[in-house]
Amino acid sequence: MMEVTWPDRMEDFALRSGHLTPGLLRLEMEEFRCVRGYLPEITAIHMDRLNEDEIRRELDEVGEALGTEIVSAREGLEISLRKDNRAPGLRVATIF
């Protein structure tokens, strides 16, 4: 799970306040893939309600560019954790 609080147009504010935008999440995911060799499953949380639609659209674009799905959390979402065999000790959220 990763927090993606602000849309890309608010990147400067996001950096100053210690939060992510979809574009900043993309950079984190690209770095993860370089180090680990794969992309983890991502559920985006902590989105600003006033900008949620914009953030969701941008997350869809990031997922498409990286060839993966980024799930946007919503009220009532249930998550189970399973062990990830690619990284011993790491647990990955699975949506059901």
Secondary structure, 3 states (H helix, E strand, C coil): CEECCCCHHHHHHHHHHCCCCHHHHHHHHHHHHHHHCCCCCEEEECCCHHHHHHHHHHHHHHHHHHCCCEEECCCCCCEEEEECCCCCCCEEEEEC
